[in-house]
Every structure is written in C-alpha cells, then in structure tokens.
C-alpha cells in the first residue's frame, strides 16, 4: 500500500492514511456519511447491504428488462420474431398525482380495448412488424418501451408508455426523444389510428402524398448537389443523416434520379458513409445503396471504389444493427 501513502494494519483490519500528513477525509457517496482519518474495512457487513445489485440512491433503481451499463446496437425483430410480451395479469402504474406532472400532448385513450396487456402488445407488434423500426428497450415495471423508427427515410427515437387513470381507463403517452419531428408525428398518427380508426388524429399534419404531383423530378446530378455537399460537412452527423435520408427518398421514388446519382463523387461519399454505425445515418445509407445498385450506371463504379467488399464487411460487423444489415443484404440481391 506504500504507493497510496498509507499502510494496512492487519490486526486492526483498517487502512491507516496518517502518512498523508493531514487528516484524510473520505466521503461515502451512497450514504452521505463522512469518514475521517481512517477507512475501516469492516464497515461493510458480511451480508449484502442492498439487494439486486443496487445501491441506495441509485437513480436507475426501477426494474427494467434490459441490462444496465451496456452499449448495444438496436436489435430489430423480423417477422415472426417478437421481443418481450406482457401478460393479462400485469397492470400499468397509475397516472402520477403530483400537481406538476402533465401528460404529453401526444396522448390518447384507446377506447374499447379490454386490457392493458392487449394495448401494449399491439403497440409492440406495430413497431416490430408494421413500420421500419426497432424496439430498443422494454420495461415491465413502467409499462413502457423505447423505439427507433424510420418514416420516409427520416429517423426518430421515441418512448411510449401506458398509465391507468382514476376512472379505470388506460391512457397511452408518446414522447419524442430525438430525431425528426415529422417522422415522430407520422408514426404517432399511425399508432393512434390502430386504436381509433374512425376518429381524426388530434395532430394536423401535412400529407406528403398530396404534394407528390407538384414535385419536380431529378434527372441530373447538379439538381441534388446541395444535398451531396451536406455529406462533406465534417462531423455534423445530423446534417449527414438528413442529407442521405433525402437522397435515399429521391432515389427510391425516381429511377432516373438514382441513375443520375451514379457518379464517382457520390460513390466516394457512399463508401465513407458505410463506416457510420449510428442508425440515423447507416439505415438511409443502406436504402440509398439499395436504389443505386439497381442501376446499370453503377456497375463500373462498384469495383473502382471497392463497394461490394465494403458492404459485405458491414453486414458482418457486430456493431451494425440488424435493420441496417438486412437492408444492405437486400441491396446486394440484384448484383
């Protein structure tokens, strides 16, 4: 223990820090007590002073069904593969009575749905099998789930949660955590209509389909040069995500535009974008690749930029989420 300026007194079973030259103060962050001069080793009882591996004051003390302290890529369920499901015996928490608590505006009451488990299981089915997204976390105690979802190439992260009201009815609350707000509201509207198909969603949104006839086509690379320029903006990940999502939407809806994107400049960017592990960049990149690889103009550029080996490497990369990997594999099918 000489490296720490103290010595171990085996008979007293204590650490002596007198050699620091001044009274040593050690603060225990878990019980607020202040230990002075010495730190007894026997302050910890032989039996655990806490249960479940949690310390008093742990801000993550609520039970979750996902291990804490791990950084994991989102795991996307394919058709037939489901994450955790709730049983009919489980009930959600009550709406908090704290006067400062207020439910988010994106909230609805699912009328004519019998149990809370039916409601949340239907929502989990929706996010796993009916939209492009991945359920990243489920909490039984909170009756909540976190989801990464894409709508028209734009990504948002959201959380939905069930509460039980005083009158016995259940209420579903959606919260946008990050990402594109339009994508969030579009997905919220779809979820709302599952439970209330005859009602009008409270959010007033612009339907892109009504504007489709007014949109000009893209036939030359110069027409989407501003978007390509955004791909060069250093570490501005959000801007890159928006730009590549827009390009993926254009290429996915306009074959002539996808062919016009088959240039050395674009393919150089695509190879660099493949290295991004964040889903908000990686997924629209995979979608864009799926579109341009169908074009005959792309064939001579594939070997020039080594794109096929790069795609195959990303499919095998453990840090890439399954949503991205599946899209990349789909893109290779016509090759």
C-alpha positions as CSV (number, residue, x, y, z in Angstrom):
1,X,0.0,0.0,0.0
2,X,3.0,2.3,0.0
3,X,2.1,3.6,-3.5
4,X,-1.0,5.1,-1.9
5,X,0.8,6.8,1.0
6,X,-0.9,4.5,3.6
7,X,-0.4,1.2,5.2
8,X,-2.5,-1.8,6.0
9,X,-2.8,-2.7,9.7
10,X,-3.8,-6.4,9.5
11,X,-4.6,-6.7,13.2
12,X,-7.0,-3.8,13.3
13,X,-8.2,-4.6,9.8
14,X,-8.0,-0.9,8.8
15,X,-6.2,1.3,6.3
16,X,-4.1,4.0,8.0
17,X,-3.7,7.1,6.0
18,X,-1.7,9.1,8.6
19,X,1.2,9.3,6.2
20,X,-0.7,11.7,4.1
21,X,0.4,14.4,6.6
22,X,-3.1,15.7,7.3
23,X,-6.4,14.3,8.4
24,X,-7.8,12.4,5.5
25,X,-11.5,12.8,4.7
26,X,-13.3,10.1,2.7
27,X,-16.9,10.8,1.6
28,X,-19.2,7.9,1.0
29,X,-21.4,8.9,-1.9
30,X,-24.0,6.3,-1.1
31,X,-25.0,7.2,2.5
32,X,-23.7,10.7,2.8
33,X,-21.6,9.9,5.9
34,X,-18.1,11.4,6.2
35,X,-15.3,9.1,7.3
36,X,-12.3,10.8,8.9
37,X,-8.7,9.7,9.3
38,X,-9.2,6.0,8.7
39,X,-11.3,3.8,6.5
40,X,-12.3,0.6,8.3
41,X,-12.5,-2.4,6.1
42,X,-15.3,-3.9,8.3
43,X,-17.8,-1.1,7.6
44,X,-19.3,-3.5,5.0
45,X,-21.3,-6.2,6.7
46,X,-20.9,-9.8,5.7
47,X,-24.5,-9.8,4.3
48,X,-25.3,-7.5,1.4
49,X,-26.4,-4.1,2.5
50,X,-28.6,-3.8,-0.6
51,X,-30.5,-6.2,-2.8
52,X,-30.5,-6.9,-6.5
53,X,-27.1,-5.3,-7.0
54,X,-28.4,-1.8,-6.5
55,X,-27.1,0.8,-4.1
56,X,-29.3,3.2,-2.1
57,X,-29.9,6.4,-4.1
58,X,-29.4,4.6,-7.4
59,X,-31.3,6.8,-9.9
60,X,-31.8,3.6,-12.1
61,X,-33.4,1.7,-9.3
62,X,-36.6,0.9,-11.2
63,X,-36.8,-2.6,-12.6
64,X,-36.1,-2.8,-16.3
65,X,-35.9,-5.8,-18.6
66,X,-32.7,-4.6,-20.2
67,X,-29.3,-4.9,-18.5
68,X,-27.8,-1.5,-17.5
69,X,-24.3,-0.4,-18.2
70,X,-24.1,-1.9,-21.7
71,X,-23.9,-0.2,-25.0
72,X,-25.8,-2.3,-27.5
73,X,-26.9,-1.7,-31.1
74,X,-30.6,-1.8,-31.6
75,X,-32.0,-5.3,-32.2
76,X,-34.7,-5.3,-34.8
77,X,-37.2,-8.1,-34.8
78,X,-38.0,-9.6,-38.1
79,X,-41.4,-11.1,-39.0
80,X,-42.2,-13.8,-36.5
81,X,-39.6,-12.7,-34.0
82,X,-41.0,-10.8,-31.0
83,X,-39.5,-9.1,-28.0
84,X,-41.0,-9.4,-24.6
85,X,-44.8,-9.5,-24.3
86,X,-47.0,-8.6,-21.4
87,X,-49.4,-10.9,-19.6
88,X,-53.0,-10.1,-18.8
89,X,-52.2,-10.2,-15.0
90,X,-49.9,-7.2,-15.4
91,X,-51.2,-3.7,-14.9
92,X,-49.6,-0.3,-15.6
93,X,-48.8,2.3,-13.0
94,X,-51.4,5.0,-12.1
95,X,-51.2,8.4,-13.6
96,X,-49.0,10.4,-11.2
97,X,-50.9,12.6,-8.8
98,X,-48.1,15.1,-8.5
99,X,-49.6,18.5,-9.5
100,X,-46.5,19.3,-11.6
101,X,-47.0,16.2,-13.7
102,X,-48.6,16.6,-17.1
103,X,-49.2,14.1,-19.8
104,X,-47.6,14.9,-23.2
105,X,-49.9,16.3,-25.9
106,X,-49.4,13.2,-28.0
107,X,-51.6,11.1,-25.8
108,X,-54.8,9.1,-26.4
109,X,-57.2,6.8,-24.6
110,X,-57.7,3.5,-26.5
111,X,-61.4,3.0,-26.2
112,X,-63.0,-0.5,-26.4
113,X,-59.7,-2.2,-25.7
114,X,-60.1,-4.6,-22.7
115,X,-56.7,-5.0,-21.0
116,X,-53.5,-3.0,-20.7
117,X,-51.6,-6.1,-21.9
118,X,-53.6,-6.1,-25.2
119,X,-52.8,-2.5,-25.8
120,X,-49.1,-2.5,-25.2
121,X,-48.6,-5.9,-27.0
122,X,-50.5,-4.4,-30.0
123,X,-48.1,-1.4,-30.0
124,X,-45.1,-3.7,-29.8
125,X,-46.5,-5.7,-32.8
126,X,-46.9,-2.4,-34.7
127,X,-43.4,-1.2,-34.1
128,X,-41.8,-4.6,-34.8
129,X,-43.8,-5.7,-37.9
130,X,-45.7,-2.8,-39.4
131,X,-43.2,0.1,-39.6
132,X,-39.5,0.3,-40.2
133,X,-38.1,0.4,-36.7
134,X,-36.6,-1.5,-33.8
135,X,-37.7,-1.8,-30.2
136,X,-34.6,-1.0,-28.2
137,X,-35.9,-1.3,-24.6
138,X,-38.9,-2.6,-22.8
139,X,-39.7,-2.0,-19.1
140,X,-42.4,-4.2,-17.5
141,X,-42.4,-2.1,-14.3
142,X,-43.1,1.1,-16.2
143,X,-45.3,-0.5,-19.0
144,X,-43.1,1.4,-21.4
145,X,-40.9,0.8,-24.4
146,X,-38.3,2.8,-26.4
147,X,-38.2,2.6,-30.2
148,X,-36.0,3.8,-33.1
149,X,-38.2,4.2,-36.1
150,X,-37.9,5.5,-39.7
151,X,-40.5,7.2,-41.7
152,X,-39.7,8.2,-45.3
153,X,-36.1,7.7,-44.5
154,X,-36.1,10.1,-41.5
155,X,-35.4,8.6,-38.1
156,X,-36.7,9.5,-34.7
157,X,-36.3,7.9,-31.3
158,X,-39.5,7.8,-29.2
159,X,-40.9,6.3,-26.0
160,X,-44.4,5.2,-25.4
161,X,-45.9,4.4,-22.0
162,X,-49.2,3.2,-20.5
163,X,-50.9,4.6,-17.4
164,X,-54.1,3.8,-15.7
165,X,-56.5,6.7,-14.9
166,X,-58.7,7.1,-11.9
167,X,-61.8,6.0,-13.9
168,X,-60.1,2.8,-14.8
169,X,-59.4,3.6,-18.4
170,X,-55.9,3.3,-19.8
171,X,-54.0,6.2,-21.5
172,X,-51.1,5.9,-24.0
173,X,-48.5,8.6,-24.0
174,X,-45.9,9.1,-26.8
175,X,-42.8,11.2,-26.3
176,X,-40.2,12.1,-28.9
177,X,-36.7,11.7,-27.5
178,X,-34.7,12.7,-30.5
179,X,-34.7,12.9,-34.3
180,X,-37.1,14.1,-36.9
181,X,-40.3,15.6,-35.6
182,X,-42.3,15.0,-38.8
183,X,-41.4,11.3,-38.6
184,X,-42.5,11.2,-35.0
185,X,-45.9,12.7,-35.7
186,X,-46.5,10.5,-38.7
187,X,-45.8,7.3,-36.7
188,X,-47.9,8.6,-33.8
189,X,-50.8,9.2,-36.2
190,X,-50.5,5.6,-37.5
191,X,-50.4,4.2,-34.0
192,X,-53.4,6.3,-32.9
193,X,-55.5,5.1,-35.9
194,X,-54.9,1.5,-34.8
195,X,-57.0,2.1,-31.7
196,X,-59.3,4.8,-33.0
197,X,-59.7,4.1,-36.8
198,X,-63.0,6.1,-37.0
199,X,-61.6,9.2,-35.3
200,X,-59.4,12.0,-36.5
201,X,-55.9,12.3,-35.1
202,X,-55.5,15.4,-32.9
203,X,-52.3,16.4,-34.8
204,X,-52.7,18.3,-38.0
205,X,-50.0,17.1,-40.4
206,X,-49.1,17.8,-44.0
207,X,-49.6,14.6,-46.1
208,X,-46.7,14.3,-48.5
209,X,-48.9,12.3,-50.9
210,X,-51.0,15.4,-51.6
211,X,-47.9,17.2,-52.8
212,X,-46.5,14.4,-54.9
213,X,-47.9,15.7,-58.2
214,X,-46.3,19.1,-57.7
215,X,-42.8,17.7,-57.1
216,X,-40.3,18.1,-59.9
217,X,-38.3,15.1,-60.9
218,X,-34.5,14.8,-60.6
219,X,-32.6,13.8,-63.7
220,X,-29.1,15.4,-63.3
221,X,-26.6,15.3,-60.6
222,X,-26.5,19.1,-60.4
223,X,-30.1,19.2,-59.2
224,X,-29.2,17.5,-55.9
225,X,-25.7,18.9,-55.5
226,X,-26.7,20.8,-52.3
227,X,-27.6,17.6,-50.6
228,X,-24.3,16.0,-51.7
229,X,-22.4,19.0,-50.4
230,X,-24.0,18.4,-47.0
231,X,-22.4,14.9,-46.9
232,X,-19.0,16.7,-46.7
233,X,-19.7,18.7,-43.6
234,X,-17.2,17.1,-41.3
235,X,-18.6,15.7,-38.0
236,X,-22.1,17.2,-38.5
237,X,-23.8,13.8,-38.1
238,X,-27.3,15.2,-38.0
239,X,-26.8,17.1,-41.2
240,X,-25.4,14.0,-42.9
241,X,-28.3,12.0,-41.7
242,X,-30.8,14.4,-43.1
243,X,-29.0,14.7,-46.4
244,X,-28.6,11.0,-47.0
245,X,-32.2,10.4,-46.0
246,X,-33.4,12.9,-48.6
247,X,-31.2,11.4,-51.2
248,X,-32.5,7.9,-50.4
249,X,-36.1,9.1,-50.7
250,X,-35.3,10.7,-54.1
251,X,-33.6,7.6,-55.4
252,X,-36.2,5.3,-54.1
253,X,-39.0,7.1,-55.8
254,X,-37.3,8.1,-59.1
255,X,-35.2,5.6,-61.0
256,X,-33.9,8.3,-63.3
257,X,-32.6,10.2,-60.2
258,X,-31.0,7.0,-58.9
259,X,-29.2,6.6,-62.2
260,X,-28.1,10.3,-62.1
261,X,-26.5,9.7,-58.7
262,X,-24.2,7.0,-60.1
263,X,-21.0,9.2,-60.1
264,X,-17.6,8.9,-58.7
265,X,-18.2,11.7,-56.3
266,X,-21.4,10.1,-54.9
267,X,-19.8,6.6,-54.6
268,X,-16.9,8.1,-52.7
269,X,-19.3,9.5,-50.2
270,X,-21.3,6.3,-50.0
271,X,-18.2,4.3,-49.1
272,X,-17.4,6.8,-46.3
273,X,-21.0,6.7,-45.0
274,X,-20.8,3.0,-44.7
275,X,-18.4,3.4,-41.8
276,X,-21.1,5.2,-39.7
277,X,-22.6,3.0,-37.1
278,X,-25.3,5.4,-35.9
279,X,-28.6,4.1,-37.3
280,X,-29.8,7.5,-38.3
281,X,-27.0,7.6,-40.9
282,X,-26.4,3.9,-41.6
283,X,-30.0,2.9,-42.4
284,X,-30.7,5.7,-45.1
285,X,-27.3,5.0,-46.5
286,X,-28.3,1.3,-46.9
287,X,-31.5,2.4,-48.5
288,X,-29.7,4.7,-50.9
289,X,-27.3,1.9,-51.9
290,X,-30.2,-0.4,-52.5
291,X,-31.6,2.0,-55.0
292,X,-28.4,3.0,-56.9
293,X,-27.1,-0.6,-57.1
294,X,-30.1,-1.5,-59.3
295,X,-28.8,0.9,-62.0
296,X,-26.6,-0.3,-64.8
297,X,-24.6,3.0,-64.4
298,X,-23.4,1.8,-61.0
299,X,-21.7,-1.4,-62.2
300,X,-18.4,0.1,-63.4
301,X,-18.1,2.1,-60.2
302,X,-18.5,-0.9,-57.8
303,X,-15.0,-2.3,-58.4
304,X,-13.4,1.1,-58.8
305,X,-14.5,2.1,-55.2
306,X,-14.4,-1.5,-53.7
307,X,-18.0,-1.0,-52.7
308,X,-19.1,-4.7,-52.6
309,X,-16.4,-5.8,-50.2
310,X,-17.1,-2.8,-48.1
311,X,-20.8,-3.6,-47.9
312,X,-20.1,-7.3,-47.1
313,X,-17.8,-6.2,-44.3
314,X,-20.6,-4.0,-42.8
315,X,-23.0,-6.9,-43.0
316,X,-20.6,-8.9,-40.8
317,X,-19.8,-6.0,-38.5
318,X,-21.2,-6.8,-35.0
319,X,-21.9,-3.1,-34.2
320,X,-24.3,-2.7,-37.1
321,X,-27.9,-3.3,-36.1
322,X,-29.9,-5.9,-37.9
323,X,-32.2,-3.3,-39.6
324,X,-29.2,-1.9,-41.5
325,X,-27.7,-5.3,-42.2
326,X,-31.0,-6.6,-43.8
327,X,-31.2,-3.5,-46.0
328,X,-27.6,-3.9,-47.1
329,X,-28.3,-7.6,-48.0
330,X,-31.4,-6.6,-49.9
331,X,-29.3,-4.2,-51.9
332,X,-26.8,-6.9,-52.9
333,X,-29.5,-9.2,-54.3
334,X,-29.6,-7.8,-57.8
335,X,-25.8,-7.7,-58.1
